[in-house]
Amino acid sequence: MTVSTSPGAPRPAVRGVRFAIAHVPDLVLSGSKPRRELARAPAGERDALRRELRKHRRSLEAAVAYPPHQVLLANLAPEALWDRQRPWHGQPCEAGPARGPGGVLVDQSTFYAWLARADSARLVAFDAGFAETLPPLPGGPGPAGTSPDELRRALAQGAEPLWGELDEPVGRVVAGHEADEALAPAVILENLAAKVTGALALRELLAAARDPAPVDFLLGAGEEAVGDRYQRGGGNLAKAIGELAGVTGAGGVDVKAFCAGPVHALILAGALVRSGLHRRVVVVAGGSLAKLGMKFRGHLAAGYPILEDVLVGVAIEVGPDDGRSPLMRLDMAATHRLGDGDAPHQIATALSAAPLRAHGLRLTDVDRFAVELHNPDITEPAGSGNVPANNYRILGALAARAGELGREDVARFERAHGLPGFCPTQGHIASAIPYLPHAVAGLTAGALRRVQLVAKGSLFLGRMTTMGDGASVVLERAG
């Protein structure tokens, strides 16, 4: 990759990142997997499954104290998980706060209040009594209320329920158009959920920012598909997120690349700053409601609570070098190219080894590789294994093959240069960026010199190709 090195070209830096975690245990029934299983179950079994899901519902206190969430909020270092007994939900953090340097965790009532605020088309309404219990939000009226009879009629006519206690609807979402499947109630809810969580993360980022200059461009990197029947994924949720967060004067556009989207968008944000076209760019992405409860069968079988009960949004600020924030090495950015091959070792070579070696660096010259940081508490009971550990074994083997470390050291590569997985299975969020608050802190304070962010994507999920995808970029300490 060729990048301008003109003396006047500003070097891009990652100047801040915040996550918003929305704990929404009663919306697990709206996740794609639970919804499908409930729909095809006989009536008696459906009720039993709902009772089982309710029995394994996680409390807000447990979600806040869950160690991986405390890592995502940057109240706990990722490395602290290495020797913490698993499953981690059995080893909660004492008095873990719901806010930290990495962001905030909000409860379901707060999420519902913002859901109503985000509903510019007036498709969301809550039972009038329930609406009165939702927390007030600054700068506007509370959510619309509806009578119990009106709520029941809407649900009977196909509205999407908003659940209270897993089996008790407290609100509804109606269709954006009666004959447009792209504006069906379930799709509207998915998109509103992404809008809300992205906006909450952006609000957190702006509240903590040191730069008084306005944001002038937003890049959306979520997995939602906003559109209508004529352009099903037309998009630009980035601008909708910015509007809800109170941003004015900014442009925006969405970047779509499945799970690799945020790292692709991060590279593009750096290029926009490097070119001088924009000064302050923010990458935003909301949570994926469809993935709530995605692996619930494995959790129920293991006797776990339902761990996929959170939506995660993110906002990442990229701007010109300020002398302290980590620099983006765009000359060491990489994307998975046509012809690179889709085998795990081929992807690792293209995204991790090749861009480093092109600049005379070894894999062992990187302090931390942030890869797919999926939480093994979630993936292992469902038979998906420990995803980050598998990635680090491949990187260690590549380093050993190149003579950068001894074969006896491959097993130690994970702890020396990797990270434990700690991110909820939100797809795009889990790929590399969960480590960003820790990377920014370590690179700014001097504890780290170099970090590589590596994301993979699954283009084949769209049935248009059999290819995978991916992107990577290196962050370095300033100076």
For each residue, the residues with C-beta under 8 A, 3 or more apart:
1: 330 331 333 334 355
2: 331
3: 271 274 330 331
4: 9 274 275
5: 9
6: 9
7:
8:
9: 4 5 6 274 275 276
10: 273 274 276 320 321
11: 274 320 321 327 328
12: 269 270 271 273 274 318 319 320 321 327 328 330
13: 318 319 320 321 322 325 326 327 328 478
14: 17 266 316 317 318 325 326 328 436 439 440 475
15: 209 210 211 317 318 319 322 325
16: 205 208 209 210 316 317 325 440
17: 14 102 205 314 315 316 317 433 436 437 440
18: 102 103 104 201 202 204 205 208 314 315 437
19: 72 73 102 103 104 201 204 312 313 314 429 434 437
20: 103 104 105 106 197 198 200 201 203 204 312 313 314
21: 63 69 72 73 103 104 105 106 310 311 312 424
22: 105 106 108 110 111 193 196 197 200 287 310 311 312 313
23: 58 60 63 64 105 106 107 108 111 309 310
24: 27 28 108 111 292 309 310 311
25: 28 57 58 63 108 166 306 309
26: 29 57 108 163 164 165 166
27: 24 30 31 108 162 163 193 289 292 309
28: 24 25 31 34 53 57 166 292 293 296 306 308 309
29: 26 34 35 38 50 53 161 163 166 293
30: 27 34 35 160 161 163 186 189 289 292
31: 27 28 34 35 289 290 291 292 293 294 296 308
32: 35 36 290 291 294
33: 36 37 293 294 295 296 297
34: 28 29 30 31 37 38 53 292 293 296
35: 29 30 31 32 38 39 186
36: 32 33 39 40
37: 33 34 40 41 49
38: 29 34 35 41 46 49 50
39: 35 36
40: 36 37
41: 37 38 45 46 49
42: 45 46
43: 46 47
44: 47 48
45: 41 42 48 49
46: 38 41 42 43 49 50
47: 43 44 50 51
48: 44 45 51 52
49: 37 38 41 45 46 52 53
50: 29 38 46 47 53 54 166 167
51: 47 48 54 55 167
52: 48 49 55 56 300
53: 28 29 34 49 50 56 57 166 293 296 306
54: 50 51 57 165 166 167
55: 51 52
56: 52 53 296 299 300 304 305 306
57: 25 26 28 53 54 166 305 306 309
58: 23 25 62 63 89 305 306 307 309
59: 62 63
60: 23 63 64 107 108
61: 64 65
62: 58 59 65 66 89 92 305
63: 21 23 25 58 59 60 66 69 105 309 310
64: 23 60 61 69 96 97 98 105
65: 61 62 69 70 92 93 94 95 96
66: 62 63 69 70 88 89 92 93 96 307
67: 70 71 76 80 81 84 88 91 92 93 96 422
68: 71 72 81 88 375 377 421 422 423 424
69: 21 63 64 65 66 72 73 96 105 310
70: 65 66 67 73 75 76 93 96 100
71: 67 68 74 75 76 77 78 80 81 422 434
72: 19 21 68 69 102 103 312 422 423 424 434
73: 19 21 69 70 76 97 98 99 100 101 102 103 104 105
74: 71 100 101 102 103 437 438 441
75: 70 71 93 96 97 100 101 102
76: 67 70 71 73 80 81 93 96
77: 71 80 438
78: 71 81 419 420 422 435 438
79: 82 419 420
80: 67 71 76 77 83 84
81: 67 68 71 76 78 84 88 420 422
82: 79 415 420
83: 80
84: 67 80 81 88 91
85: 88 90 91
86: 90 91 376 377
87: 90 91 302 304 377
88: 66 67 68 81 84 85 91 375 377
89: 58 62 66 92 304 305 307 377
90: 85 86 87
91: 67 84 85 86 87 88
92: 62 65 66 67 89 96
93: 65 66 67 70 75 76 96
94: 65
95: 65
96: 64 65 66 67 69 70 75 76 92 93
97: 64 73 75 100
98: 64 73 104 105 106
99: 73 103 104 105
100: 70 73 74 75 97 103 104
101: 73 74 75 437 441
102: 17 18 19 72 73 74 75 437 438
103: 18 19 20 21 72 73 74 99 100 201 204 437
104: 18 19 20 21 73 98 99 100 200 204
105: 20 21 22 23 63 64 69 73 98 99 310
106: 20 21 22 23 98 110 111 200
107: 23 60 110 111
108: 22 23 24 25 26 27 60 111 112
109: 112 113 133 134 135
110: 22 106 107 113 114 134 135
111: 22 23 24 106 107 108 114 115 196 197 311
112: 108 109 115 116 126 134 143 162 171
113: 109 110 116 117 134 135 136 137 142 143
114: 110 111 117 118 137 196 199 200 244
115: 111 112 118 119 124 143 162 192 193 196
116: 112 113 119 124 126 131 134 142 143 144
117: 113 114 137 140 143 244
118: 114 115 192 195 196 199 244
119: 115 116 122 123 124 192
120:
121: 176
122: 119 144
123: 119 173 174 175 176 185 188
124: 115 116 119 143 144 162 171 172 173 192
125: 143 144 145 146 150 151 154 171 172
126: 112 116 130 131 134 143 144 145 146 162 170 171
127: 130 131 145 146 147 148 151 170 171
128: 131 132 145 146 147
129: 132 133 145
130: 126 127 133 134 164 170 171
131: 116 126 127 128 134 142 143 144 145 171
132: 128 129 142 145
133: 109 129 130
134: 109 110 112 113 116 126 130 131 142 143
135: 109 110 113
136: 113 142
137: 113 114 117 140 142
138:
139:
140: 117 137
141:
142: 113 116 131 132 134 136 137
143: 112 113 115 116 117 124 125 126 131 134
144: 116 122 124 125 126 131
145: 125 126 127 128 129 131 132
146: 125 126 127 128 150 151 154 171 172
147: 127 128 150 151
148: 127 151 152
149: 152 153
150: 125 146 147 153 154
151: 125 127 146 147 148 154 155 169 171 172
152: 148 149 155 156
153: 149 150 156 157
154: 125 146 150 151 157 159 172 174
155: 151 152 158 159 161 169 172
156: 152 153
157: 153 154
158: 155 175 185
159: 154 155 172 173 174 175 185
160: 30 172 173 174 185 186 188 189
161: 29 30 155 169 171 172
162: 27 112 115 124 126 169 170 171 172 173 189
163: 26 27 29 30 166 167 168 169 170
164: 26 130 168 169 170
165: 26 54 168
166: 25 26 28 29 50 53 54 57 163
167: 50 51 54 163
168: 163 164 165
169: 151 155 161 162 163 164 172
170: 126 127 130 162 163 164
171: 112 124 125 126 127 130 131 146 151 161 162
172: 124 125 146 151 154 155 159 160 161 162 169 185
173: 123 124 159 160 162 185 186 188 189 192
174: 123 154 159 160 185 188
175: 123 158 159 178 180 183 184 185 188
176: 121 123 180 183 188 228
177: 180 183 228 229
178: 175
179:
180: 175 176 177 183 184 228 229
181: 184 187 229
182: 187 225 227 228 229 232
183: 175 176 177 180 187 188 228 229
184: 175 180 181 187 188
185: 123 158 159 160 172 173 174 175 188 189
186: 30 35 160 173 189 190
187: 181 182 183 184 190 191 225
188: 123 160 173 174 175 176 183 184 185 191 192
189: 30 160 162 173 185 186 192 193 289
190: 186 187 193 194 224 288 289 290
191: 187 188 194 195 224 225 226 237
192: 115 118 119 124 173 188 189 195 196
193: 22 27 115 189 190 196 197 286 287 289 311
194: 190 191 197 198 222 223 224 237 285 286 287 288 289 313
195: 118 191 192 198 199 237 240 241 244 286
196: 22 111 114 115 118 192 193 199 200 244 286 313
197: 20 22 111 193 194 200 201 286 287 311 312 313
198: 20 194 195 201 202 220 222 237 241 284 285 286 287 313 314 315
199: 114 118 195 196 202 203 241 242 244 245 286 313
200: 20 22 104 106 114 196 197 203 204 245 313
201: 18 19 20 103 197 198 204 205 284 286 313 314 315
202: 18 198 199 205 206 241 242 245 247 282 284 313 315
203: 20 199 200 206 207 245 246
204: 18 19 20 103 104 200 201 207 208 315
205: 16 17 18 201 202 208 209 282 315 316 317
206: 202 203 209 215 245 246 247
207: 203 204
208: 16 18 204 205
209: 15 16 205 206 317
210: 15 16
211: 15 280 317 319 322
212:
213: 279 280
214: 247 248 249 250 280
215: 206 218 242 247 249 250 280 281 282 317
216: 249 250 251 278 279 280 281
217: 250 251 252 269 272 278 280 281 282
218: 215 238 239 241 242 247 250 251 252 253 281 282 283 284
219: 238 252 253 254 255 265 268 269 281 282 283 284
220: 198 235 236 237 238 241 252 253 254 255 265 284 285
221: 254 255 257 261 262 264 265 266 283 284 285 428
222: 194 198 237 254 261 284 285 286 288 428
223: 194 258 259 261 285 288 427 428
224: 190 191 194 237 286 288
225: 182 187 191 232 233 235
226: 191 233 234 235 236 237 240
227: 182 230 231 232 233 234 235
228: 176 177 180 182 183 231 232 234
229: 177 180 181 182 183 232
230: 227
231: 227 228 234
232: 182 225 227 228 229
233: 225 226 227 256
234: 226 227 228 231
235: 220 225 226 227 253 254 256
236: 220 226 239 240 252 253 254
237: 191 194 195 198 220 222 224 226 240 241 254 286
238: 218 219 220 241 242 252 253 254 284
239: 218 236 242 243 250 251 252
240: 195 226 236 237 243 244
241: 195 198 199 202 218 220 237 238 244 245 284 286
242: 199 202 215 218 238 239 245 247 250 252 284
243: 239 240 246 247
244: 114 117 118 195 196 199 240 241
245: 199 200 202 203 206 241 242
246: 203 206 243
247: 202 206 214 215 218 242 243 250
248: 214
249: 214 215 216
250: 214 215 216 217 218 239 242 247
251: 216 217 218 239
252: 217 218 219 220 236 238 239 242
253: 218 219 220 235 236 238
254: 219 220 221 222 235 236 237 238
255: 219 220 221 261 264 265 268
256: 233 235 261
257: 221 260 261 264 457 459 469 471
258: 223 261 427 428 457 458 459 461 462 469
259: 223 372 427 428 430 431 455 456 457 458
260: 257 263 264 428 431 455 456 457 469 470 471
261: 221 222 223 255 256 257 258 264 265 285 428 455 457
262: 221 265 266 283 285 314 316 428 429 431 432 433 455
263: 260 266 267 431 432 433 453 454 455 471 472 473
264: 221 255 257 260 261 267 268 335 455 471
265: 219 220 221 255 261 262 268 269 283 285
266: 14 221 262 263 269 270 283 316 318 328 433 453 473
267: 263 264 270 271 328 330 333 335 471 473
268: 219 255 264 265 271 272
269: 12 217 219 265 266 272 273 281 282 283 316 318
270: 12 266 267 273 274 318 328 330 333 473
271: 3 12 267 268 274 275 330
272: 217 268 269 275 277 278 281 318
273: 10 12 269 270 276 278 279 280 281 318 319 320
274: 3 4 9 10 11 12 270 271 330
275: 4 9 271 272
276: 9 10 273
277: 272
278: 216 217 272 273 281
279: 213 216 273 319 320
280: 211 213 214 215 216 217 273 317 318 319
281: 215 216 217 218 219 269 272 273 278 317 318 319
282: 202 205 215 217 218 219 269 315 316 317 318
283: 218 219 221 262 265 266 269 314 315 316 318
284: 198 201 202 218 219 220 221 222 238 241 242 313 314 315 316
285: 194 198 220 221 222 223 261 262 265 313 314 428 429
286: 193 194 195 196 197 198 199 201 222 224 237 241 311 313
287: 22 193 194 197 198 310 311 312 313 426 429
288: 190 194 222 223 224 291 311 426 427 428 429
289: 27 30 31 189 190 193 194 292 311
290: 31 32 190 294
291: 31 32 288 294 308 425 426 427
292: 24 27 28 30 31 34 289 308 309 311
293: 28 29 31 33 34 53 296 306 308 309
294: 31 32 33 290 291 308 425
295: 33 298 299 308 378 379 381 382 384 425
296: 28 31 33 34 53 56 293 299 300 306 308
297: 33 300 301 382
298: 295 301 302 381 382 383
299: 56 295 296 302 304 305 306 307 308 378 381 382
300: 52 56 296 297 303 304 306
301: 297 298 381
302: 87 298 299 381
303: 300
304: 56 87 89 299 300 307 377 381
305: 56 57 58 62 89 299 309
306: 25 28 53 56 57 58 293 296 299 300 309
307: 58 66 89 299 304 375 377 378 424
308: 28 31 291 292 293 294 295 296 299 378 424 425
309: 23 24 25 27 28 57 58 63 292 293 305 306
310: 21 22 23 24 63 69 105 287 424
311: 21 22 24 111 193 197 286 287 288 289 292 426
312: 19 20 21 22 72 197 287 423 424 426 429
313: 19 20 22 194 196 197 198 199 200 201 202 284 285 286 287
314: 17 18 19 20 198 201 262 283 284 285 429 433
315: 17 18 198 201 202 204 205 282 283 284
316: 14 16 17 205 262 266 269 282 283 284 433 436
317: 14 15 16 17 205 209 211 215 280 281 282
318: 12 13 14 15 266 269 270 272 273 280 281 282 283 328
319: 12 13 15 211 273 279 280 281 322 325
320: 10 11 12 13 273 279
321: 10 11 12 13 325 327 478
322: 13 15 211 319 325 478
323: 478 479
324: 444 478
325: 13 14 15 16 319 321 322 440 444 478
326: 13 14 439 440 443 444 451 475 476 477 478
327: 11 12 13 321 475 476 477 478
328: 11 12 13 14 266 267 270 318 333 473 474 475
329: 332 333 473 474 475 476
330: 1 3 12 267 270 271 274 333 473
331: 1 2 3 359
332: 329 355 356 358 359 473 474
333: 1 267 270 328 329 330 355 471 472 473 474
334: 1 350 351 354 355 471 472 473
335: 264 267 351 469 470 471
336: 340 347 350 351 456 457 468 469 470 471
337: 340 350
338: 467
339:
340: 336 337 346 347 349 350
341: 346 347 350
342: 346 347 466 467 468
343: 346 347
344: 347 348 390 391 394
345: 348 349 394 397 398
346: 340 341 342 343 349 350
347: 336 340 341 342 343 344 350 351 456 468 470
348: 344 345 351 352 353 391 394 395 398
349: 340 345 346 352 353 354 398
350: 334 336 337 340 341 346 347 353 354 470
351: 334 335 336 347 348 354 355 454 456 470 471 472
352: 348 349 355 356 363 369 395 398 452 454 472
353: 348 349 350 356 357 363 398 402
354: 334 349 350 351 357 358
355: 1 332 333 334 351 352 358 359 472 474
356: 332 352 353 359 361 362 363 365 366 452 474
357: 353 354 360 361 362
358: 332 354 355
359: 331 332 355 356
360: 357
361: 356 357 365 366 450
362: 356 357 365 399 402 404
363: 352 353 356 366 395 398 399 402 404 417
364: 399 404 405 417
365: 356 361 362 450
366: 356 361 363 369 417 450 451 452 474
367: 417 442 448 449 450 451
368: 417 418 419 435 439 442 448 451 452
369: 352 366 391 392 395 417 418 419 451 452 454
370: 373 419 432 433 434 435 436 439 451 452 453 454
371: 388 391 392 395 418 419 431 432 454
372: 259 387 388 391 421 430 431 432 454 455 456
373: 370 388 419 421 422 423 430 431 432 434 435
374: 378 379 384 387 388 421 423 425 430
375: 68 88 307 378 379 421 422 423 424 425
376: 86 379 380 385 386 387 388 389 420 421
377: 68 86 87 88 89 304 307 380 381
378: 295 299 307 308 374 375 381 382 424 425
379: 295 374 375 376 382 384 385 386 387 421 425
380: 376 377 383 384 385 386
381: 295 298 299 301 302 304 377 378
382: 295 297 298 299 378 379
383: 298 380
384: 295 374 379 380 387
385: 376 379 380 389 390
386: 376 379 380 389 390 421
387: 372 374 376 379 384 390 391 421
388: 371 372 373 374 376 391 392 414 418 419 420 421
389: 376 385 386 392 393 414 418 421
390: 344 385 386 387 393 394
391: 344 348 369 371 372 387 388 394 395 418 454
392: 369 371 388 389 395 396 413 414 417 418
393: 389 390 396 397 410 413 414
394: 344 345 348 390 391 397 398
395: 348 352 363 369 371 391 392 398 399 413 417 418
396: 392 393 399 400 405 409 410 411 412 413 414
397: 345 393 394 400 401 410
398: 345 348 349 352 353 363 394 395 401 402
399: 362 363 364 395 396 402 404 405 410 413
400: 396 397 403 404 405 406 407 409 410
401: 397 398
402: 353 362 363 398 399
403: 400
404: 362 363 364 399 400
405: 364 396 399 400 409 410 413
406: 400 409
407: 400 410
408: 411
409: 396 400 405 406 412 413 416
410: 393 396 397 399 400 405 407 413
411: 396 408 414
412: 396 409 415 416
413: 392 393 395 396 399 405 409 410 416 417 418
414: 388 389 392 393 396 411 417 418
415: 82 412 418
416: 409 412 413
417: 363 364 366 367 368 369 392 395 413 414
418: 368 369 371 388 389 391 392 395 413 414 415
419: 78 79 368 369 370 371 373 388 422 435
420: 78 79 81 82 376 388
421: 68 372 373 374 375 376 379 386 387 388 389 430
422: 67 68 71 72 78 81 373 375 419 434
423: 68 72 312 373 374 375 426 429 430 434
424: 21 68 72 307 308 310 312 375 378 429 430
425: 291 294 295 308 374 375 378 379 430
426: 287 288 291 311 312 423 429 430
427: 223 258 259 288 291 430 431
428: 221 222 223 258 259 260 261 262 285 288 431
429: 19 262 285 287 288 312 314 423 424 426 433 434
430: 259 372 373 374 421 423 424 425 426 427 434
431: 259 260 262 263 371 372 373 427 428 454 455 456 457
432: 262 263 370 371 372 373 435 436 453 454 455 472
433: 17 262 263 266 314 316 370 429 436 453 455
434: 19 71 72 370 373 422 423 429 430
435: 78 368 370 373 419 432 438 439 451 453
436: 14 17 316 370 432 433 439 440 453
437: 17 18 19 74 101 102 103 440 441
438: 74 77 78 102 435 441 442
439: 14 326 368 370 435 436 442 443 448 451 453 475
440: 14 16 17 325 326 436 437 443 444
441: 74 101 437 438 444 445 447
442: 367 368 438 439 445 446 447 448 451
443: 326 439 440 446 447 448 449 451 475 476 477 478
444: 324 325 326 440 441 477 478
445: 441 442
446: 442 443 477
447: 441 442 443
448: 367 368 439 442 443 451 477
449: 367 443 476 477
450: 361 365 366 367 474 475 476 477
451: 326 366 367 368 369 370 435 439 442 443 448 474 475 476
452: 352 356 366 368 369 370 472 473 474 475
453: 263 266 370 432 433 435 436 439 472 473 474 475
454: 263 351 352 369 370 371 372 391 431 432 470 472
455: 259 260 261 262 263 264 372 431 432 433 470 471 472
456: 259 260 336 347 351 372 431 468 469 470
457: 257 258 259 260 261 336 431 468 469 470 471
458: 258 259 461 468 469
459: 257 258 462 464 465 467 468 469
460: 463 465 466 467 468
461: 258 458
462: 258 459 465
463: 460
464: 459
465: 459 460 462
466: 342 460
467: 338 342 459 460
468: 336 342 347 456 457 458 459 460
469: 257 258 260 335 336 456 457 458 459
470: 260 335 336 347 350 351 454 455 456 457
471: 257 260 263 264 267 333 334 335 336 351 455 457
472: 263 333 334 351 352 355 432 452 453 454 455
473: 263 266 267 270 328 329 330 332 333 334 452 453
474: 328 329 332 333 355 356 366 450 451 452 453
475: 14 326 327 328 329 439 443 450 451 452 453
476: 326 327 329 443 449 450 451
477: 326 327 443 444 446 448 449 450
478: 13 321 322 323 324 325 326 327 443 444
479: 323
